[in-house]
Amino acid sequence: MRRSAITAVLCLSLMTTGCGRMEPVVSESEGAETTVAVEKKTEKPTDADNADPESPSTTAEPDVTTASTNASEKATTTATAVVVRGGGTTLTVPKRTNTAANTTTKRAGTVTTAVTTTTTAVTTTAVTPDHTVFTKDTLMCKVTRDGIDIFSDEDKLQTIEIDTEELLAALSDIKTELKAQLIIDDIDLDGHDDLFIPRQVGTLNTFGEYYHYDAEEEKFVKWEELREIDSCAEVNEEDRTFTTEVKLSEDEYEVKVFAWNEGEPVIQTMKKQYKSADSKDDILIDYFEYTNGEEQLVKRERVLFDADGREVGAEEIELD
């Protein structure tokens, strides 16, 4: 009888041993998204309300009558990620949640409850954004305090002297740096990349200037034909058009599609979303087409929302 009791106690001791500590995982990233994953170790204590405060020990003695163990251990690992831009160090601290085994040893009416601890690990990451360099193929543009330095195959082509104070401020702010991107793209599809340089970075829109590559002079020049188009363009190579979008508010915007005619941009279509003048609760969308510069309204829709205010589609309504 005594040998069996001692063996049971030794088994209980092994079952209640805590899990090994999980070490943080550290990785390096530069000029990309930096993720801080914070994980938390929590061990759920047993209910000690019924425990005898004068209970001496969980060690069984020879006269132990019964020994019972209700072992129920669960381990889960979760991570909470915070994304910050601009490079830095990613620290991942595992989160281990253990529901401790409830171990009860009955000895002369005494109940002993296991004691647990809780540990929380929190890490921080230094943000050092440096997004002043933009590249495409062999072309590189670097934003400086004096303007835009342009290189081709590491050879400096020119410096576009413009005021870059606002652009540099936007690039150094993780809240605005994505809206302050300098765009290198072949806007007119002539085989040479052009530039869009942001000048004003706002909450809704980014406005700037276009520079066209002059193959004869082998440099970028201010694009007079796009002087009236000061928002960033998205090129569609398939139909040889480009699209611009300007937001007037969170619910109102204009999307215009342009084609090229002998080096001149010509508007083709426009989609305009706006609040109805007759009902503030209605948001309408008008679709326009242009022929020889003449505008024609071809369709109107009403935006539909669900009970929670989420947009779920649109229905066409009859034109006046």
N, C-alpha and C positions, 0 to 999 in steps of 0.2 A: 504493500500500500504506500509506504513512504517513497520508494523508488519511483512509482508512477506519478506521484504528486510533484516531485522535484522535476521530472521530465516535462510535465505540463507547463510548469513555471518557466523553464528554459525556453520552450517553444513560444510562450507568450512574449518573452523578452525579445526574441528575434523578430516577431511579427510587428512589434510596436516601434522598431528602429526607423528613424526618419530617412527619407530619400536623399540621395546625394545632391549637392548644390550644382545648378546649371550655370556655367560661366557665360558672361556676355560675349556676343560675337561682334567683332569690330571690322568694318570694311571701309575703304577709302573711295571717294568719288569727287571729281572735279568738274565744274562747269555744267553739272547736270542736276537732276532732282536729288535732294538729300532727304532720306526718310529716317525719322526717329521713331523706332518701335519700342513702346514702353510696355513691359509685361510685369505682372504683379503676382507674388507668391502669397497665397492665403491658405492657412490651415484652420479648418473649422473646429473649435474646441467642443468637448462634450459638455453636456449639461451637468454642472456641479451643484445644483441647488439642493439635491438630496444627499450630497456627500457629507460624510462625518468629518468635521474639521480636525478631529483628534486621531484620524486614521494614521497609523504609524508608517506603513509601507505596503508596497504591492508584492513584496517578497513572501512567498509561501513558506510556512513552517510545517513541520512533520504532521501536525494535527489538523491540516486543512481538510475540510469535509468535501467541498466541491470547488471546481475552478471552471468558469465558462468564459468564452471569448466570442463577442459579436463583431467579427472583423468585416468591415465594409469600407474599403479604401478606393476612392476614385481620383483620378488625376486628369486634369484638362489643361491645355495650353492655348492661350489666345494672345493676340497682339493688337495694340492700338497704334495706328500709323499716323504720323503728322508729316505732311509733305511741305518742304521748304525748298526754294530754288536758290541757286547760286553756289553750289558746291559745299564742301565741308566734310565732316566725318559722320558716318552712320553707326550708331550704337544700338545693338539689339539686346535687350535684357529679357530673357525668357520669363514667362509667367507660369507658375506652377501652382495649381489649386489642389490641395489634398484634403479630403475629408477623413480625419483621423479615425483610426479604429477605436471603437468603444470597448475598453477592456475592463472587465469587472471580476474581481476576485472575492469570493465570499469566505470570510473567516470570522467566525464568532459574531455575525451580524454586522461586520464592517464592510463598507463599500468605498473603493478608491477610484477616483477619476483621473485620467491622464491629463497632464498639463501641456498646452500647446503654445506656440509663439507665432506672430505674424510679422513678415518682413516685406516692405515695399521698396522697390528700386526705381528711381527716376533719373533719366539722363537728359542732357541738353546738347545742342549742336551749334557750333559757331557758324554764322552765315557770312560768307565772303564772296558776294556776287561779282563776276567779272565778265560781262556779256557785251563787251565793246567791239568784238571782232566778229565779222560775218564773212562767210566764204561760200563759193560755189565753183566747182571745178578748179581752175587755176587762178580764179579771181578772189582777192581778199580785200575787204574794206574794214578799216579800223577807225572808230570814232575817237577823236582827241579833242582837246580844248580849243584847238585851232581850226578844226573842221573835220573832213573825212579824208584820210590817207588811203589811196587805192594802189594795190599791188597786183602784178600779173607774173606768175612764176617767180615770186619773191623780188621782182624788179619793180621799183616804185614808178607808177605811171604819172600820178598827179595828186594834188591836194585840192579838194573842193572846199574853199574857204567860206564857211557859214557859221552862224551862232549855234553851238551845240550844247549850251548850258542846260536847257530844259530836257534835251534828249539824254544827256549823261545822268541827270537827276532821275529820270524815269527808268533808265537801265540799271541804276543802283538800288532801286526799290523793288522788292519781291512782289509787291502788289501791282506794279505797272510795267515791269520789264517785258512781259509777253506782248503788251500792246505797243511797245516802242521798238519793234524789230525793223531793222533796215532790210528792204527786200531787194534781192538780186534776181531778175527774171527778164526773159525776152518778151516785153509787153507787146510790141508790134510784130513779133514773129518774123524778123528780118535776119535771123541767124546770129544776132549779137545781144548779149544780156544788157539790160537797162537797170536803172536804180530808182527806188522810191525811198526817200530819206525823210523820216518823221520829224516834224518841227513842233507840233502841239499834241501832247498826249493827255486826253481827257478821260472822264469816267465812261463815256459812251463811245467816243470816236477818237481816231488818231488821224490828224491832218498833216500833210507834208508836201514835198515837191518831187517832181519827176526829172530825171536826168537821162538823156538819150545818148547812146554811144555813137560817136561820129567816127566811122571807119577810116575816112580820109585823114582826119587830124589825129586819130588814134587816142582819143580822150572822150570824157563824158562832158556834155554840154546841157545847159538847162533846156528842158523840153517845152517850148512855147506852145505847141499844139495841145498840150495837156495842162496848161496853166489853169483852166477852169475846173479841172478834175483834180481835187486835192485830197481825195481819200484813197486808201490802198486798193489796188486792183488785183483781181484773181483771174488768171489767164486760162482760157479754154482752148487748147490747141486743136481739138477736133473740129469745132465750127469756127475757129479763128476769130474769137470774140474775147472781150474781157468784161468783168463784172465789178461794180462798186456798190458799197452799201453805206448809208448814212443813217444813224439813229437820231430821231428827234426826242424820244423819251423811251422808257422801258417798253411801252406798248405801240410806239409809232416809229416807222422807218420807211426808207425808200431804197429799193434795189434796182439799179439800172444796168442794162446790158448794151455794150457798144461793139460795133464792127469797124473795120478800117476801109476807108475809101481814098486811095491815092495819098496815103500818109496822114489823113485826117480821121479822127474818131467821130463816128456817126451813131447816135443813139438808136437802138432797135426796139427795145421794150422797157417797161418800167412796172414794178410791183410796189404799190403804196399801201401801207397799213396805217390806219388812223382811227381816232375816236369819232363816233357819229355825232354830228351836230344836233340831231333830234333826240338822242338818248345817250347819256353818259355811260350807261351800262353796255352799250353796243360798240363792238370794235369791228370795223369794216376793212375789206381789202379790195382795192381797185386794180385792174390789170389794163395797161395801156400798150398800144402798138403805134409805131411811127412809120409813116410813108412820106418820103420827100420832106421830112421835117415836120409834117402835120401829125398831131396827136389824136388818137382815137381810143375812147374807152370801150373795151370789148367784153369785160366781165366784172361782176361785183359779188363778193362773198361776205357772209357774216361769220365771225369766229365763234365757235361753240365751246362752252366750258361745262365741267361737271359740277356737282354740288360743293366740292372742295375748292373750286376756282381754278382747276387745272384745265389747260386747253386740250380738247379732245378731237378737234377737227373744224370743218367749216361747211356752211351750206350756201349754195348759190341763191341769190335773190334777184328779183326782176329789176332791170334798170329803169329809171324814171323816163 
